[in-house]
Amino acid sequence: MTNRKDIRNIAIIAHVDHGKTTLVDAMLAQSGTFRENEVVDERVMDSNDLERERGITILAKNTSLYYNGTKINIIDTPGHADFGGEVERGLEMADGVLLLVDAFEGCMPQTRFVLSKALALDLRPIIVVNKVDRPNARPYEVVDEVLELFIDLGASEEQLDTPVIYASGRDGWATAEYDPENPSTDLKELFELIVREIPCPECEDEGPFQMLVSNVDYDDYTGRIAVGKIQRGKITTGMPLAICKDGESKTGHAKATKLYTFEGLSKTTADEVGAGDVVAISGISDINIGETICSPEKVEPLPFVKIDDPVLSMTFSVNDSPFAGKDGKFVTSRHLRDRLYRELDSNVSLRVEDTDTTEAFTVSGRGELHLSVLIENMRREGYEFQVSNPVVIYKKIDGVKCEPIERLTVDVPTDYTGAVMDQVVNRMGSMTNMAPTAQNYTRLEFLIPSRGLIGFRSEIMTATKGTAIVNSILECYEPYKGDFDARNHGTLIAWENGTSITYGLYNAQERGTLFIGAGVEVYEGMIVGETGRDEDITINVCKRKHATNTRASGSDDALKLVPPKEMSLEQCLDFIAEDELLEVTPNHLRMRKRILKTDLRGKAASRKKNG
């Protein structure tokens, strides 16, 4: 084994919104990656439209910069628990990590998750306490919390002896000795710490080429591109390659048609790339994440990190509503199947299975956000389909039915702690910790079944008037906790096909909260609102006022409608029950009953009630 002293491979890991991508922006800017006159967007690494809109990182991304002759390859990973698969495979390319922790929020559920993965892979950590200039920051307390977390996770003495640096990614400075009155002005200390503390990649310069595929990119002209860190040997353009997985050679006929290395935000072509560096290889049409690319002289697979199993599943099926085919470009079961199985090429945490009908597929993922991002991407691509309510995936452990349990953290104004506890207890959760934080806020920690979190966020936001900050992470599996009612509101259901009218809506709004306004096309069985009671009500939102020969005083006054409650994709997934579906098209989200006809729905309910 030799060390590539001119290379450092680091992953940036943290809880969601602790500032990873913003810090990477500052590192790229100060390393001279951008031209002086170049206009660069904020969060430049979040290149995906959904990432920009939601302000989160969804896909792990590669970039690099140079500092005093050392190339620093950086993997920017997501912070949300639902994209843990992206974190896990990103760590495969790293030799060390920057663990970012918010100087006010401190250790959060995802901080524990990403740190445990890094320690398990024996990666060298550097603690970066970020946002130290924000109001109510408590940087030194946060460092103590992080070190306690290291101990909880069984870190070795060497891992406990980790350096700490204080930073403001937004303002682009970092320092080991933080003085609020005289902060640093640049990231020089951080760069020097990375070069000094992060180990050089251990690799074999000589010997047959070997690389584990940690990511797969795609280009319209060159097709699939395999990304990974070279473990042994070197690769040159045109070199013959063998692909293997689980000890078996898949093909001996592949060839490296083009090689790329990461330079700043772009890929640069290269004729030769050596061991220890991160490389992108095009020319292998059917390459997948987790496979090993080798020299045909020595076909030898590398172990791939085990990706945690999915927690939630949903059924994706062909749209069969009365409006089917009006909106989408891709509407058939073949379109749907091809798209879902293609997603598996790069989305390592996802599972797709055929069902006993060709019209539906079971799709399983890490959480609601994981699945909703897939749904949103598909509808933007022109797909039209319908999805069921998300359900948790149970496991049999020693013959006992077990369910996933989440560690839930809720930061809330102290006045609302009672409302939060009531909501969690009603969903079979139990409190594990309660501690005051700054500005009259309290942090509550619970263990709660994953199914208890379906619909929880919208309920808790209503109960706390939008002030709660909710985070969760999968903790373990425990025996089934018992039944509970997740939704205690019924629905308002359209009685006939037509267009919603102000008069019909005016009468309907007395029965509950409407999801639509006037002039909206509806069909029989479509959900148009929710009631305040635990029962469904069928209403006629297309009803017109009967014409008469007399005019009552004030009859010409405009009817006042309450503005409808607009439902986002996540809110719709939270809301729908077992007997309901969400119709997804490029331009519409429509919740509906599985059985659309009112009389058939009544008969089905009667049969269910009578057993």
Sequence and secondary structure as in RCSB ss.txt:
>XXXX:A:sequence
MTNRKDIRNIAIIAHVDHGKTTLVDAMLAQSGTFRENEVVDERVMDSNDLERERGITILAKNTSLYYNGTKINII
DTPGHADFGGEVERGLEMADGVLLLVDAFEGCMPQTRFVLSKALALDLRPIIVVNKVDRPNARPYEVVDEVLELF
IDLGASEEQLDTPVIYASGRDGWATAEYDPENPSTDLKELFELIVREIPCPECEDEGPFQMLVSNVDYDDYTGRI
AVGKIQRGKITTGMPLAICKDGESKTGHAKATKLYTFEGLSKTTADEVGAGDVVAISGISDINIGETICSPEKVE
PLPFVKIDDPVLSMTFSVNDSPFAGKDGKFVTSRHLRDRLYRELDSNVSLRVEDTDTTEAFTVSGRGELHLSVLI
ENMRREGYEFQVSNPVVIYKKIDGVKCEPIERLTVDVPTDYTGAVMDQVVNRMGSMTNMAPTAQNYTRLEFLIPS
RGLIGFRSEIMTATKGTAIVNSILECYEPYKGDFDARNHGTLIAWENGTSITYGLYNAQERGTLFIGAGVEVYEG
MIVGETGRDEDITINVCKRKHATNTRASGSDDALKLVPPKEMSLEQCLDFIAEDELLEVTPNHLRMRKRILKTDL
RGKAASRKKNG
>XXXX:A:secstr
 EE TTEEEEEEEESTTSSHHHHHHHHHHHTT S TT    TTTT  SHHHHHHTS  S EEEEEEETTEEEEEE
E   SGGGHHHHHHHHTT SEEEEEEETTT S HHHHHHHHHHHHTT EEEEEEE TTSTT  HHHHHHHHHHHH
HHTT  HHHHS  EEEEETTTTEEESS  TTS  SSSHHHHHHHHHHS   EEBSSSS EEE  EEEEETTTEEE
EEEEEEES EETT EEEEEETTEEEEEEEE  EEEEEEBTEEEEESEE TTSEEEEE  TT  TT EEE TT   
           EEEEEE   STTTTSS SB SHHHHHHHHHHHTTT TT EEEE SSTTEEEEEESSHHHHHHHH
HHHHHTTB EEEE  EE  EEETTEEEEEEEEEEEEEEGGGHHHHHHHHHHTT EEEEEEEETTTEEEEEEEEEG
GGGTTHHHHHHHHTTT  EEEEEEEEEEE      S    EEEE SSEE  HHHHHHHTTSEEES  TT EE TT
BEEEEESSSS EEE TT      S   TTTTS           HHHHHHH  TTEEEEE SS EEEEESS SHHH
HHHHHHHHHT 
